[in-house]
Amino acid sequence: DSSVEVLTSDFAGRMESVDTVAAASPCIYNHNLETVPALYPEVRPGADYRRSLRVLARVRDTHPTLPAKSGLMLGLGESQEQVIEVMRDLRDVGVTMLTLGQYLRPSPDHLPVAKFVEPGIFRSLAREAKRLGFAHVASAPFVRSSYHAEMMVAGADA
């Protein structure tokens, strides 16, 4: 038996593309916000935070039984308060699964790591995410968006 989690772009705001993917009935619809709004110009040039939230809201509105997931990379210069605000935004648009991991610079051509986030911060953010109502949370330095995806599909925390 297998399951499919899709990880999508924001499709440049083309909601018909979101609808097409969601209509294929994946087990999980994942669209990562990646970072906090204040860092979007540097971290995600060309992307738009509110547009990404609209993608996730569209999934909730058109396929309410399809679990939605998103993730953030930490260590780019964000504050814990900014991360918690993003978590609130994600809950407001119906996201029930969350991944939080440390940003690691893939090459010298990419942004440098601003900070290595302490494991205790990841644990604290996981507790806050659960308090906010996320059903499933994976939060640790080496977590990536697909981290233990099979466990989230099965309904267990990673």
N, CA, C and O atoms as a GROMACS GRO file, in nm:
protein
  632
    1ASP      N    1   0.085  -0.118   0.000
    1ASP     CA    2   0.000   0.000   0.000
    1ASP      C    3   0.089   0.124   0.000
    1ASP      O    4   0.190   0.128   0.070
    2SER      N    5   0.052   0.223  -0.077
    2SER     CA    6   0.132   0.346  -0.082
    2SER      C    7   0.040   0.467  -0.069
    2SER      O    8  -0.081   0.458  -0.088
    3SER      N    9   0.103   0.578  -0.038
    3SER     CA   10   0.029   0.704  -0.027
    3SER      C   11   0.107   0.811  -0.102
    3SER      O   12   0.227   0.798  -0.125
    4VAL      N   13   0.036   0.916  -0.139
    4VAL     CA   14   0.098   1.025  -0.215
    4VAL      C   15   0.077   1.156  -0.141
    4VAL      O   16  -0.036   1.196  -0.112
    5GLU      N   17   0.188   1.222  -0.113
    5GLU     CA   18   0.185   1.360  -0.063
    5GLU      C   19   0.239   1.447  -0.174
    5GLU      O   20   0.349   1.422  -0.224
    6VAL      N   21   0.165   1.548  -0.214
    6VAL     CA   22   0.214   1.640  -0.317
    6VAL      C   23   0.273   1.763  -0.250
    6VAL      O   24   0.219   1.814  -0.151
    7LEU      N   25   0.383   1.811  -0.306
    7LEU     CA   26   0.447   1.935  -0.263
    7LEU      C   27   0.442   2.029  -0.382
    7LEU      O   28   0.505   2.003  -0.485
    8THR      N   29   0.366   2.137  -0.369
    8THR     CA   30   0.342   2.224  -0.485
    8THR      C   31   0.403   2.362  -0.467
    8THR      O   32   0.437   2.406  -0.357
    9SER      N   33   0.416   2.429  -0.580
    9SER     CA   34   0.449   2.571  -0.581
    9SER      C   35   0.321   2.649  -0.554
    9SER      O   36   0.217   2.589  -0.522
   10ASP      N   37   0.327   2.780  -0.566
   10ASP     CA   38   0.205   2.859  -0.554
   10ASP      C   39   0.136   2.878  -0.689
   10ASP      O   40   0.035   2.948  -0.699
   11PHE      N   41   0.193   2.816  -0.793
   11PHE     CA   42   0.137   2.822  -0.928
   11PHE      C   43   0.113   2.966  -0.975
   11PHE      O   44   0.022   2.992  -1.054
   12ALA      N   45   0.195   3.058  -0.924
   12ALA     CA   46   0.183   3.201  -0.959
   12ALA      C   47   0.040   3.252  -0.936
   12ALA      O   48  -0.007   3.342  -1.005
   13GLY      N   49  -0.027   3.191  -0.838
   13GLY     CA   50  -0.162   3.235  -0.805
   13GLY      C   51  -0.272   3.177  -0.892
   13GLY      O   52  -0.388   3.215  -0.876
   14ARG      N   53  -0.239   3.086  -0.982
   14ARG     CA   54  -0.341   3.025  -1.069
   14ARG      C   55  -0.417   2.918  -0.990
   14ARG      O   56  -0.372   2.804  -0.979
   15MET      N   57  -0.530   2.955  -0.938
   15MET     CA   58  -0.607   2.866  -0.851
   15MET      C   59  -0.661   2.744  -0.925
   15MET      O   60  -0.685   2.640  -0.864
   16GLU      N   61  -0.680   2.755  -1.056
   16GLU     CA   62  -0.725   2.637  -1.131
   16GLU      C   63  -0.619   2.527  -1.126
   16GLU      O   64  -0.653   2.409  -1.130
   17SER      N   65  -0.492   2.564  -1.116
   17SER     CA   66  -0.386   2.464  -1.102
   17SER      C   67  -0.391   2.399  -0.964
   17SER      O   68  -0.371   2.278  -0.951
   18VAL      N   69  -0.418   2.478  -0.861
   18VAL     CA   70  -0.436   2.423  -0.726
   18VAL      C   71  -0.552   2.325  -0.728
   18VAL      O   72  -0.541   2.215  -0.673
   19ASP      N   73  -0.662   2.363  -0.792
   19ASP     CA   74  -0.780   2.277  -0.799
   19ASP      C   75  -0.749   2.145  -0.869
   19ASP      O   76  -0.794   2.039  -0.826
   20THR      N   77  -0.672   2.151  -0.977
   20THR     CA   78  -0.638   2.030  -1.053
   20THR      C   79  -0.560   1.933  -0.966
   20THR      O   80  -0.589   1.813  -0.964
   21VAL      N   81  -0.460   1.984  -0.894
   21VAL     CA   82  -0.380   1.896  -0.808
   21VAL      C   83  -0.465   1.840  -0.695
   21VAL      O   84  -0.460   1.720  -0.668
   22ALA      N   85  -0.541   1.924  -0.629
   22ALA     CA   86  -0.624   1.878  -0.518
   22ALA      C   87  -0.728   1.776  -0.564
   22ALA      O   88  -0.760   1.683  -0.490
   23ALA      N   89  -0.781   1.794  -0.684
   23ALA     CA   90  -0.882   1.701  -0.738
   23ALA      C   91  -0.826   1.562  -0.763
   23ALA      O   92  -0.902   1.466  -0.775
   24ALA      N   93  -0.694   1.550  -0.773
   24ALA     CA   94  -0.631   1.419  -0.792
   24ALA      C   95  -0.632   1.336  -0.663
   24ALA      O   96  -0.588   1.221  -0.663
   25SER      N   97  -0.682   1.394  -0.555
   25SER     CA   98  -0.698   1.327  -0.426
   25SER      C   99  -0.569   1.270  -0.367
   25SER      O  100  -0.563   1.152  -0.333
   26PRO      N  101  -0.465   1.352  -0.355
   26PRO     CA  102  -0.347   1.303  -0.283
   26PRO      C  103  -0.383   1.281  -0.136
   26PRO      O  104  -0.487   1.327  -0.090
   27CYS      N  105  -0.298   1.212  -0.064
   27CYS     CA  106  -0.323   1.191   0.080
   27CYS      C  107  -0.300   1.320   0.159
   27CYS      O  108  -0.368   1.345   0.258
   28ILE      N  109  -0.203   1.400   0.114
   28ILE     CA  110  -0.169   1.527   0.179
   28ILE      C  111  -0.134   1.629   0.071
   28ILE      O  112  -0.064   1.596  -0.025
   29TYR      N  113  -0.183   1.752   0.087
   29TYR     CA  114  -0.147   1.862  -0.001
   29TYR      C  115  -0.048   1.950   0.076
   29TYR      O  116  -0.083   2.008   0.178
   30ASN      N  117   0.074   1.959   0.027
   30ASN     CA  118   0.178   2.037   0.094
   30ASN      C  119   0.220   2.155   0.009
   30ASN      O  120   0.254   2.141  -0.109
   31HIS      N  121   0.218   2.271   0.070
   31HIS     CA  122   0.275   2.392   0.010
   31HIS      C  123   0.351   2.464   0.120
   31HIS      O  124   0.291   2.515   0.215
   32ASN      N  125   0.482   2.470   0.109
   32ASN     CA  126   0.566   2.528   0.213
   32ASN      C  127   0.573   2.680   0.203
   32ASN      O  128   0.598   2.735   0.096
   33LEU      N  129   0.551   2.746   0.316
   33LEU     CA  130   0.570   2.891   0.321
   33LEU      C  131   0.719   2.925   0.327
   33LEU      O  132   0.758   3.034   0.284
   34GLU      N  133   0.799   2.837   0.380
   34GLU     CA  134   0.946   2.846   0.386
   34GLU      C  135   1.000   2.942   0.491
   34GLU      O  136   1.094   2.908   0.561
   35THR      N  137   0.941   3.061   0.504
   35THR     CA  138   0.995   3.161   0.597
   35THR      C  139   0.886   3.258   0.639
   35THR      O  140   0.770   3.247   0.596
   36VAL      N  141   0.923   3.353   0.722
   36VAL     CA  142   0.829   3.454   0.772
   36VAL      C  143   0.813   3.566   0.669
   36VAL      O  144   0.903   3.587   0.588
   37PRO      N  145   0.701   3.638   0.671
   37PRO     CA  146   0.676   3.741   0.569
   37PRO      C  147   0.788   3.845   0.556
   37PRO      O  148   0.821   3.885   0.444
   38ALA      N  149   0.845   3.889   0.666
   38ALA     CA  150   0.947   3.994   0.661
   38ALA      C  151   1.071   3.952   0.582
   38ALA      O  152   1.143   4.037   0.530
   39LEU      N  153   1.095   3.822   0.571
   39LEU     CA  154   1.214   3.773   0.501
   39LEU      C  155   1.186   3.730   0.357
   39LEU      O  156   1.277   3.691   0.285
   40TYR      N  157   1.060   3.738   0.314
   40TYR     CA  158   1.026   3.695   0.178
   40TYR      C  159   1.107   3.765   0.069
   40TYR      O  160   1.155   3.698  -0.022
   41PRO      N  161   1.126   3.897   0.074
   41PRO     CA  162   1.200   3.961  -0.036
   41PRO      C  163   1.340   3.904  -0.057
   41PRO      O  164   1.387   3.893  -0.170
   42GLU      N  165   1.406   3.866   0.053
   42GLU     CA  166   1.541   3.813   0.041
   42GLU      C  167   1.542   3.661   0.021
   42GLU      O  168   1.620   3.610  -0.059
   43VAL      N  169   1.456   3.591   0.093
   43VAL     CA  170   1.457   3.444   0.092
   43VAL      C  171   1.379   3.387  -0.026
   43VAL      O  172   1.420   3.288  -0.085
   44ARG      N  173   1.266   3.450  -0.059
   44ARG     CA  174   1.179   3.399  -0.166
   44ARG      C  175   1.144   3.509  -0.264
   44ARG      O  176   1.027   3.542  -0.280
   45PRO      N  177   1.244   3.568  -0.330
   45PRO     CA  178   1.212   3.674  -0.426
   45PRO      C  179   1.118   3.622  -0.535
   45PRO      O  180   1.137   3.512  -0.588
   46GLY      N  181   1.018   3.700  -0.565
   46GLY     CA  182   0.920   3.658  -0.665
   46GLY      C  183   0.802   3.585  -0.606
   46GLY      O  184   0.698   3.572  -0.671
   47ALA      N  185   0.816   3.537  -0.483
   47ALA     CA  186   0.704   3.470  -0.416
   47ALA      C  187   0.627   3.573  -0.334
   47ALA      O  188   0.676   3.684  -0.310
   48ASP      N  189   0.508   3.537  -0.293
   48ASP     CA  190   0.424   3.628  -0.217
   48ASP      C  191   0.360   3.550  -0.103
   48ASP      O  192   0.288   3.453  -0.126
   49TYR      N  193   0.385   3.593   0.019
   49TYR     CA  194   0.335   3.525   0.138
   49TYR      C  195   0.183   3.510   0.136
   49TYR      O  196   0.131   3.401   0.158
   50ARG      N  197   0.112   3.618   0.109
   50ARG     CA  198  -0.035   3.614   0.109
   50ARG      C  199  -0.088   3.523  -0.002
   50ARG      O  200  -0.188   3.454   0.016
   51ARG      N  201  -0.020   3.522  -0.116
   51ARG     CA  202  -0.062   3.433  -0.225
   51ARG      C  203  -0.047   3.287  -0.181
   51ARG      O  204  -0.133   3.204  -0.210
   52SER      N  205   0.062   3.256  -0.111
   52SER     CA  206   0.080   3.120  -0.061
   52SER      C  207  -0.030   3.083   0.038
   52SER      O  208  -0.081   2.970   0.035
   53LEU      N  209  -0.068   3.176   0.124
   53LEU     CA  210  -0.179   3.148   0.215
   53LEU      C  211  -0.309   3.126   0.138
   53LEU      O  212  -0.390   3.042   0.176
   54ARG      N  213  -0.328   3.200   0.028
   54ARG     CA  214  -0.449   3.180  -0.054
   54ARG      C  215  -0.451   3.041  -0.117
   54ARG      O  216  -0.557   2.980  -0.130
   55VAL      N  217  -0.334   2.990  -0.156
   55VAL     CA  218  -0.326   2.854  -0.210
   55VAL      C  219  -0.378   2.755  -0.105
   55VAL      O  220  -0.461   2.670  -0.135
   56LEU      N  221  -0.328   2.767   0.016
   56LEU     CA  222  -0.368   2.674   0.122
   56LEU      C  223  -0.514   2.692   0.160
   56LEU      O  224  -0.583   2.594   0.190
   57ALA      N  225  -0.563   2.815   0.159
   57ALA     CA  226  -0.705   2.840   0.187
   57ALA      C  227  -0.792   2.779   0.078
   57ALA      O  228  -0.900   2.727   0.107
   58ARG      N  229  -0.746   2.785  -0.045
   58ARG     CA  230  -0.823   2.727  -0.157
   58ARG      C  231  -0.838   2.577  -0.138
   58ARG      O  232  -0.946   2.521  -0.161
   59VAL      N  233  -0.731   2.511  -0.096
   59VAL     CA  234  -0.739   2.367  -0.069
   59VAL      C  235  -0.843   2.340   0.039
   59VAL      O  236  -0.927   2.251   0.024
   60ARG      N  237  -0.839   2.416   0.146
   60ARG     CA  238  -0.937   2.400   0.254
   60ARG      C  239  -1.079   2.422   0.204
   60ARG      O  240  -1.169   2.345   0.237
   61ASP      N  241  -1.099   2.526   0.125
   61ASP     CA  242  -1.233   2.563   0.082
   61ASP      C  243  -1.291   2.467  -0.021
   61ASP      O  244  -1.412   2.442  -0.021
   62THR      N  245  -1.207   2.413  -0.109
   62THR     CA  246  -1.259   2.328  -0.216
   62THR      C  247  -1.248   2.179  -0.187
   62THR      O  248  -1.320   2.098  -0.246
   63HIS      N  249  -1.159   2.142  -0.096
   63HIS     CA  250  -1.140   2.001  -0.059
   63HIS      C  251  -1.122   1.992   0.093
   63HIS      O  252  -1.013   1.962   0.140
   64PRO      N  253  -1.228   2.018   0.169
   64PRO     CA  254  -1.215   2.030   0.315
   64PRO      C  255  -1.166   1.904   0.386
   64PRO      O  256  -1.119   1.913   0.500
   65THR      N  257  -1.176   1.788   0.324
   65THR     CA  258  -1.127   1.666   0.389
   65THR      C  259  -0.983   1.632   0.351
   65THR      O  260  -0.926   1.536   0.404
   66LEU      N  261  -0.923   1.710   0.262
   66LEU     CA  262  -0.784   1.687   0.220
   66LEU      C  263  -0.691   1.755   0.320
   66LEU      O  264  -0.693   1.878   0.332
   67PRO      N  265  -0.609   1.679   0.393
   67PRO     CA  266  -0.518   1.741   0.489
   67PRO      C  267  -0.417   1.833   0.419
   67PRO      O  268  -0.359   1.797   0.317
   68ALA      N  269  -0.397   1.951   0.477
   68ALA     CA  270  -0.301   2.047   0.423
   68ALA      C  271  -0.182   2.057   0.518
   68ALA      O  272  -0.196   2.052   0.640
   69LYS      N  273  -0.066   2.072   0.457
   69LYS     CA  274   0.061   2.074   0.531
   69LYS      C  275   0.147   2.189   0.479
   69LYS      O  276   0.139   2.225   0.362
   70SER      N  277   0.229   2.245   0.568
   70SER     CA  278   0.324   2.347   0.527
   70SER      C  279   0.446   2.338   0.615
   70SER      O  280   0.445   2.271   0.719
   71GLY      N  281   0.553   2.405   0.572
   71GLY     CA  282   0.676   2.400   0.649
   71GLY      C  283   0.755   2.528   0.641
   71GLY      O  284   0.739   2.609   0.549
   72LEU      N  285   0.841   2.544   0.739
   72LEU     CA  286   0.929   2.661   0.748
   72LEU      C  287   1.072   2.616   0.772
   72LEU      O  288   1.097   2.516   0.839
   73MET      N  289   1.165   2.691   0.716
   73MET     CA  290   1.307   2.677   0.746
   73MET      C  291   1.339   2.783   0.850
   73MET      O  292   1.303   2.900   0.833
   74LEU      N  293   1.406   2.744   0.956
   74LEU     CA  294   1.445   2.840   1.060
   74LEU      C  295   1.595   2.865   1.053
   74LEU      O  296   1.671   2.782   1.005
   75GLY      N  297   1.635   2.981   1.104
   75GLY     CA  298   1.776   3.016   1.104
   75GLY      C  299   1.814   3.115   0.997
   75GLY      O  300   1.931   3.133   0.965
   76LEU      N  301   1.712   3.182   0.941
   76LEU     CA  302   1.736   3.282   0.836
   76LEU      C  303   1.730   3.425   0.890
   76LEU      O  304   1.747   3.521   0.815
   77GLY      N  305   1.704   3.438   1.020
   77GLY     CA  306   1.696   3.570   1.081
   77GLY      C  307   1.560   3.602   1.141
   77GLY      O  308   1.538   3.714   1.187
   78GLU      N  309   1.470   3.506   1.140
   78GLU     CA  310   1.335   3.526   1.195
   78GLU      C  311   1.339   3.521   1.348
   78GLU      O  312   1.430   3.465   1.408
   79SER      N  313   1.238   3.580   1.409
   79SER     CA  314   1.221   3.570   1.554
   79SER      C  315   1.120   3.459   1.584
   79SER      O  316   1.044   3.418   1.497
   80GLN      N  317   1.122   3.411   1.708
   80GLN     CA  318   1.022   3.310   1.747
   80GLN      C  319   0.881   3.367   1.736
   80GLN      O  320   0.789   3.296   1.696
   81GLU      N  321   0.866   3.493   1.769
   81GLU     CA  322   0.734   3.555   1.760
   81GLU      C  323   0.684   3.557   1.616
   81GLU      O  324   0.566   3.534   1.590
   82GLN      N  325   0.774   3.584   1.521
   82GLN     CA  326   0.736   3.582   1.380
   82GLN      C  327   0.695   3.442   1.336
   82GLN      O  328   0.599   3.426   1.260
   83VAL      N  329   0.765   3.341   1.384
   83VAL     CA  330   0.731   3.202   1.349
   83VAL      C  331   0.593   3.168   1.405
   83VAL      O  332   0.512   3.106   1.337
   84ILE      N  333   0.567   3.207   1.527
   84ILE     CA  334   0.436   3.179   1.588
   84ILE      C  335   0.325   3.250   1.512
   84ILE      O  336   0.217   3.194   1.495
   85GLU      N  337   0.350   3.371   1.466
   85GLU     CA  338   0.250   3.442   1.385
   85GLU      C  339   0.222   3.367   1.255
   85GLU      O  340   0.107   3.359   1.212
   86VAL      N  341   0.325   3.313   1.192
   86VAL     CA  342   0.305   3.232   1.071
   86VAL      C  343   0.224   3.108   1.105
   86VAL      O  344   0.135   3.069   1.028
   87MET      N  345   0.253   3.044   1.217
   87MET     CA  346   0.175   2.927   1.257
   87MET      C  347   0.028   2.964   1.274
   87MET      O  348  -0.060   2.887   1.234
   88ARG      N  349   0.001   3.079   1.332
   88ARG     CA  350  -0.139   3.124   1.345
   88ARG      C  351  -0.202   3.143   1.207
   88ARG      O  352  -0.316   3.101   1.184
   89ASP      N  353  -0.128   3.206   1.117
   89ASP     CA  354  -0.180   3.226   0.981
   89ASP      C  355  -0.211   3.091   0.915
   89ASP      O  356  -0.313   3.077   0.848
   90LEU      N  357  -0.123   2.995   0.934
   90LEU     CA  358  -0.145   2.862   0.875
   90LEU      C  359  -0.269   2.795   0.933
   90LEU      O  360  -0.347   2.734   0.860
   91ARG      N  361  -0.288   2.805   1.063
   91ARG     CA  362  -0.408   2.747   1.123
   91ARG      C  363  -0.533   2.819   1.071
   91ARG      O  364  -0.636   2.755   1.047
   92ASP      N  365  -0.524   2.950   1.053
   92ASP     CA  366  -0.639   3.027   1.003
   92ASP      C  367  -0.684   2.981   0.865
   92ASP      O  368  -0.801   2.994   0.831
   93VAL      N  369  -0.592   2.928   0.784
   93VAL     CA  370  -0.630   2.880   0.650
   93VAL      C  371  -0.647   2.728   0.647
   93VAL      O  372  -0.655   2.669   0.539
   94GLY      N  373  -0.652   2.664   0.764
   94GLY     CA  374  -0.688   2.524   0.770
   94GLY      C  375  -0.574   2.424   0.765
   94GLY      O  376  -0.599   2.304   0.753
   95VAL      N  377  -0.450   2.469   0.774
   95VAL     CA  378  -0.337   2.376   0.772
   95VAL      C  379  -0.334   2.300   0.904
   95VAL      O  380  -0.343   2.359   1.011
   96THR      N  381  -0.320   2.167   0.895
   96THR     CA  382  -0.321   2.082   1.015
   96THR      C  383  -0.188   2.011   1.039
   96THR      O  384  -0.170   1.948   1.144
   97MET      N  385  -0.096   2.020   0.944
   97MET     CA  386   0.034   1.952   0.956
   97MET      C  387   0.145   2.053   0.933
   97MET      O  388   0.137   2.136   0.842
   98LEU      N  389   0.249   2.046   1.017
   98LEU     CA  390   0.355   2.146   1.012
   98LEU      C  391   0.492   2.082   1.027
   98LEU      O  392   0.511   1.993   1.110
   99THR      N  393   0.587   2.128   0.945
   99THR     CA  394   0.727   2.089   0.962
   99THR      C  395   0.810   2.215   0.985
   99THR      O  396   0.792   2.316   0.917
  100LEU      N  397   0.902   2.206   1.080
  100LEU     CA  398   0.996   2.313   1.111
  100LEU      C  399   1.136   2.253   1.113
  100LEU      O  400   1.161   2.159   1.189
  101GLY      N  401   1.225   2.306   1.031
  101GLY     CA  402   1.362   2.254   1.026
  101GLY      C  403   1.463   2.366   1.013
  101GLY      O  404   1.428   2.479   0.978
  102GLN      N  405   1.588   2.334   1.041
  102GLN     CA  406   1.697   2.431   1.031
  102GLN      C  407   1.733   2.454   0.885
  102GLN      O  408   1.750   2.359   0.808
  103TYR      N  409   1.744   2.580   0.846
  103TYR     CA  410   1.796   2.613   0.713
  103TYR      C  411   1.944   2.577   0.710
  103TYR      O  412   2.020   2.614   0.799
  104LEU      N  413   1.983   2.505   0.607
  104LEU     CA  414   2.123   2.470   0.583
  104LEU      C  415   2.160   2.521   0.446
  104LEU      O  416   2.093   2.490   0.347
  105ARG      N  417   2.265   2.598   0.438
  105ARG     CA  418   2.307   2.660   0.312
  105ARG      C  419   2.352   2.553   0.212
  105ARG      O  420   2.452   2.485   0.237
  106PRO      N  421   2.281   2.537   0.100
  106PRO     CA  422   2.316   2.431   0.005
  106PRO      C  423   2.445   2.456  -0.072
  106PRO      O  424   2.512   2.362  -0.114
  107SER      N  425   2.479   2.583  -0.092
  107SER     CA  426   2.602   2.616  -0.166
  107SER      C  427   2.642   2.759  -0.133
  107SER      O  428   2.562   2.834  -0.076
  108PRO      N  429   2.764   2.798  -0.168
  108PRO     CA  430   2.805   2.938  -0.145
  108PRO      C  431   2.720   3.040  -0.221
  108PRO      O  432   2.723   3.158  -0.189
  109ASP      N  433   2.646   2.995  -0.321
  109ASP     CA  434   2.560   3.085  -0.398
  109ASP      C  435   2.428   3.115  -0.329
  109ASP      O  436   2.351   3.199  -0.375
  110HIS      N  437   2.400   3.046  -0.220
  110HIS     CA  438   2.274   3.063  -0.147
  110HIS      C  439   2.296   3.151  -0.023
  110HIS      O  440   2.409   3.180   0.016
  111LEU      N  441   2.186   3.191   0.036
  111LEU     CA  442   2.192   3.274   0.157
  111LEU      C  443   2.269   3.203   0.267
  111LEU      O  444   2.259   3.082   0.282
  112PRO      N  445   2.347   3.278   0.344
  112PRO     CA  446   2.416   3.217   0.458
  112PRO      C  447   2.317   3.188   0.572
  112PRO      O  448   2.210   3.249   0.579
  113VAL      N  449   2.353   3.096   0.658
  113VAL     CA  450   2.275   3.069   0.778
  113VAL      C  451   2.294   3.188   0.872
  113VAL      O  452   2.407   3.224   0.904
  114ALA      N  453   2.184   3.247   0.916
  114ALA     CA  454   2.193   3.359   1.011
  114ALA      C  455   2.214   3.308   1.153
  114ALA      O  456   2.282   3.373   1.233
  115LYS      N  457   2.156   3.191   1.183
  115LYS     CA  458   2.166   3.136   1.319
  115LYS      C  459   2.136   2.988   1.316
  115LYS      O  460   2.047   2.943   1.243
  116PHE      N  461   2.210   2.911   1.394
  116PHE     CA  462   2.175   2.772   1.417
  116PHE      C  463   2.082   2.769   1.537
  116PHE      O  464   2.120   2.806   1.649
  117VAL      N  465   1.960   2.725   1.513
  117VAL     CA  466   1.855   2.728   1.614
  117VAL      C  467   1.875   2.612   1.711
  117VAL      O  468   1.895   2.498   1.669
  118GLU      N  469   1.869   2.642   1.839
  118GLU     CA  470   1.887   2.541   1.944
  118GLU      C  471   1.773   2.438   1.939
  118GLU      O  472   1.659   2.475   1.912
  119PRO      N  473   1.803   2.310   1.964
  119PRO     CA  474   1.698   2.208   1.966
  119PRO      C  475   1.583   2.242   2.062
  119PRO      O  476   1.468   2.210   2.034
  120GLY      N  477   1.614   2.307   2.173
  120GLY     CA  478   1.508   2.345   2.268
  120GLY      C  479   1.408   2.442   2.208
  120GLY      O  480   1.290   2.439   2.243
  121ILE      N  481   1.453   2.527   2.118
  121ILE     CA  482   1.362   2.620   2.050
  121ILE      C  483   1.268   2.542   1.959
  121ILE      O  484   1.148   2.571   1.954
  122PHE      N  485   1.322   2.443   1.888
  122PHE     CA  486   1.236   2.359   1.804
  122PHE      C  487   1.130   2.289   1.889
  122PHE      O  488   1.014   2.281   1.850
  123ARG      N  489   1.170   2.238   2.006
  123ARG     CA  490   1.074   2.171   2.094
  123ARG      C  491   0.968   2.269   2.144
  123ARG      O  492   0.849   2.236   2.149
  124SER      N  493   1.011   2.389   2.180
  124SER     CA  494   0.918   2.491   2.227
  124SER      C  495   0.818   2.530   2.117
  124SER      O  496   0.698   2.545   2.144
  125LEU      N  497   0.867   2.545   1.996
  125LEU     CA  498   0.778   2.579   1.884
  125LEU      C  499   0.682   2.464   1.853
  125LEU      O  500   0.568   2.489   1.815
  126ALA      N  501   0.727   2.340   1.870
  126ALA     CA  502   0.638   2.226   1.850
  126ALA      C  503   0.525   2.228   1.952
  126ALA      O  504   0.409   2.203   1.918
  127ARG      N  505   0.558   2.257   2.076
  127ARG     CA  506   0.454   2.266   2.180
  127ARG      C  507   0.353   2.376   2.146
  127ARG      O  508   0.232   2.358   2.161
  128GLU      N  509   0.404   2.490   2.102
  128GLU     CA  510   0.316   2.601   2.065
  128GLU      C  511   0.228   2.563   1.946
  128GLU      O  512   0.109   2.597   1.943
  129ALA      N  513   0.285   2.494   1.849
  129ALA     CA  514   0.207   2.450   1.732
  129ALA      C  515   0.093   2.358   1.775
  129ALA      O  516  -0.019   2.370   1.726
  130LYS      N  517   0.121   2.266   1.865
  130LYS     CA  518   0.016   2.176   1.915
  130LYS      C  519  -0.091   2.256   1.989
  130LYS      O  520  -0.210   2.230   1.975
  131ARG      N  521  -0.047   2.354   2.069
  131ARG     CA  522  -0.141   2.438   2.141
  131ARG      C  523  -0.232   2.515   2.046
  131ARG      O  524  -0.350   2.538   2.075
  132LEU      N  525  -0.176   2.554   1.930
  132LEU     CA  526  -0.254   2.628   1.830
  132LEU      C  527  -0.349   2.537   1.752
  132LEU      O  528  -0.435   2.586   1.679
  133GLY      N  529  -0.334   2.406   1.768
  133GLY     CA  530  -0.428   2.314   1.704
  133GLY      C  531  -0.375   2.233   1.588
  133GLY      O  532  -0.453   2.164   1.521
  134PHE      N  533  -0.245   2.239   1.560
  134PHE     CA  534  -0.190   2.152   1.456
  134PHE      C  535  -0.204   2.008   1.502
  134PHE      O  536  -0.169   1.975   1.615
  135ALA      N  537  -0.254   1.922   1.416
  135ALA     CA  538  -0.272   1.781   1.450
  135ALA      C  539  -0.139   1.707   1.449
  135ALA      O  540  -0.117   1.617   1.530
  136HIS      N  541  -0.051   1.744   1.358
  136HIS     CA  542   0.078   1.675   1.342
  136HIS      C  543   0.188   1.777   1.323
  136HIS      O  544   0.177   1.870   1.243
  137VAL      N  545   0.296   1.760   1.400
  137VAL     CA  546   0.408   1.854   1.397
  137VAL      C  547   0.539   1.776   1.398
  137VAL      O  548   0.557   1.685   1.479
  138ALA      N  549   0.630   1.813   1.308
  138ALA     CA  550   0.768   1.764   1.311
  138ALA      C  551   0.856   1.887   1.321
  138ALA      O  552   0.855   1.971   1.231
  139SER      N  553   0.932   1.899   1.429
  139SER     CA  554   1.009   2.020   1.455
  139SER      C  555   1.142   1.983   1.519
  139SER      O  556   1.148   1.947   1.637
  140ALA      N  557   1.249   1.991   1.440
  140ALA     CA  558   1.384   1.959   1.486
  140ALA      C  559   1.481   2.007   1.380
  140ALA      O  560   1.441   2.032   1.266
  141PRO      N  561   1.609   2.022   1.414
  141PRO     CA  562   1.704   2.078   1.318
  141PRO      C  563   1.708   2.010   1.182
  141PRO      O  564   1.717   2.078   1.080
  142PHE      N  565   1.700   1.878   1.176
  142PHE     CA  566   1.715   1.810   1.048
  142PHE      C  567   1.583   1.771   0.983
  142PHE      O  568   1.581   1.692   0.888
  143VAL      N  569   1.472   1.824   1.033
  143VAL     CA  570   1.341   1.798   0.972
  143VAL      C  571   1.334   1.870   0.837
  143VAL      O  572   1.377   1.984   0.824
  144ARG      N  573   1.279   1.800   0.739
  144ARG     CA  574   1.251   1.857   0.608
  144ARG      C  575   1.104   1.834   0.578
  144ARG      O  576   1.037   1.761   0.652
  145SER      N  577   1.052   1.894   0.473
  145SER     CA  578   0.908   1.890   0.448
  145SER      C  579   0.854   1.749   0.432
  145SER      O  580   0.737   1.724   0.462
  146SER      N  581   0.936   1.657   0.386
  146SER     CA  582   0.890   1.519   0.369
  146SER      C  583   0.927   1.431   0.488
  146SER      O  584   0.907   1.310   0.483
  147TYR      N  585   0.981   1.489   0.594
  147TYR     CA  586   1.029   1.415   0.710
  147TYR      C  587   0.919   1.326   0.767
  147TYR      O  588   0.814   1.375   0.809
  148HIS      N  589   0.943   1.196   0.768
  148HIS     CA  590   0.848   1.098   0.822
  148HIS      C  591   0.707   1.119   0.767
  148HIS      O  592   0.609   1.107   0.840
  149ALA      N  593   0.699   1.149   0.640
  149ALA     CA  594   0.569   1.176   0.578
  149ALA      C  595   0.473   1.060   0.597
  149ALA      O  596   0.353   1.080   0.617
  150GLU      N  597   0.526   0.938   0.592
  150GLU     CA  598   0.439   0.821   0.607
  150GLU      C  599   0.373   0.818   0.745
  150GLU      O  600   0.261   0.769   0.759
  151MET      N  601   0.442   0.872   0.846
  151MET     CA  602   0.383   0.876   0.980
  151MET      C  603   0.270   0.979   0.986
  151MET      O  604   0.169   0.956   1.052
  152MET      N  605   0.288   1.091   0.918
  152MET     CA  606   0.182   1.192   0.918
  152MET      C  607   0.060   1.141   0.844
  152MET      O  608  -0.053   1.167   0.885
  153VAL      N  609   0.081   1.068   0.735
  153VAL     CA  610  -0.032   1.009   0.662
  153VAL      C  611  -0.106   0.912   0.754
  153VAL      O  612  -0.229   0.906   0.752
  154ALA      N  613  -0.029   0.836   0.834
  154ALA     CA  614  -0.090   0.738   0.923
  154ALA      C  615  -0.152   0.801   1.047
  154ALA      O  616  -0.221   0.734   1.124
  155GLY      N  617  -0.127   0.932   1.066
  155GLY     CA  618  -0.189   1.001   1.178
  155GLY      C  619  -0.104   1.009   1.303
  155GLY      O  620  -0.156   1.035   1.411
  156ALA      N  621   0.027   0.988   1.290
  156ALA     CA  622   0.117   0.997   1.405
  156ALA      C  623   0.212   1.114   1.386
  156ALA      O  624   0.244   1.151   1.273
  157ASP      N  625   0.256   1.171   1.496
  157ASP     CA  626   0.357   1.277   1.487
  157ASP      C  627   0.492   1.217   1.454
  157ASP      O  628   0.524   1.106   1.496
  158ALA      N  629   0.570   1.293   1.378
  158ALA     CA  630   0.705   1.248   1.343
  158ALA      C  631   0.800   1.278   1.457
  158ALA      O  632   0.919   1.248   1.448
   0.00000   0.00000   0.00000
